[in-house]
Amino acid sequence: MLTLAFYDSNGSEVFKSTQNRQTTENFGTFSTPLPIGSYTMVVLGYVLYDDDELTLTSPTQAEYTNDYVRETFAVTQDVNVTSTQALNLSATLSRIIACLQVVSADGRTANVNKVRMTFAAGGKSFNPSTGLATVNTGSVSVVGVSATVGNPSTSTGFVFLTADEQTMNVTIETLDADGNTILSRTVNNVPFKRNRRTVLSGALYSASASAGSFQLNTEWLTNAEMDF
């Protein structure tokens, strides 16, 4: 999904439109008349699943209102309309979320249907102008397990941070088909950074609740670089 909005100098919304990449021809191209004046342009790129909903209400407030945080990109830009000549605007959106990947060191058991990741800090609402969370009450991500029985799984969740880097506790639970908790682990002081994956690896399905541990790997591999 891609949402474009313009807000005037009083903070009032004068235009907002959302495009779906799967259904919109010329996805990413918008056109709208704007009266002469000064505006703040907000552009959001994001993913929606099932009943997800992202609400944008101002250049400083947006929120995933139904379920979970998804991968999100944003940019804001000042726009001045000084004549009736057409303006051609372009913008590059930056990823503003932090990513958590939970990688199991053991194989999925048949009774596990989903994995729930509970972030003790950060949140689901964010300021598009700064890319930072507007609350620090935490959030939850629940994802299905696609790995077949006996094979390791990878589960991914996202969270908005209150600063570029933030440390928080994370609780990881395996759930059955009815949403009941089978196993729960809390990992303390997990480091996050915007636009970076934090990877937690450890026994998730077969170890007892008091055994095992998670190891953190937050670094990307070395870049592959070429001249052209």
Secondary structure, DSSP 8 states (H G I E B T S, - for coil): -EEEEEEETTS-EEEEEEE-TTT-TTTT-------SEEEEEEEEEE---TT--EEEEETTEEEE-SS----EEEEEEEEEE-SSS--------EE--EEEEEEESS---TT--EEEEEESSSBSEEETTTTEES--S-EEEEEE--S-TTS--EEEEEEB-SSSEEEEEEEEEEE-TTS-EEEEEEEEEEEEETT-EEEEEE--SSS-TTS---EEE-----------
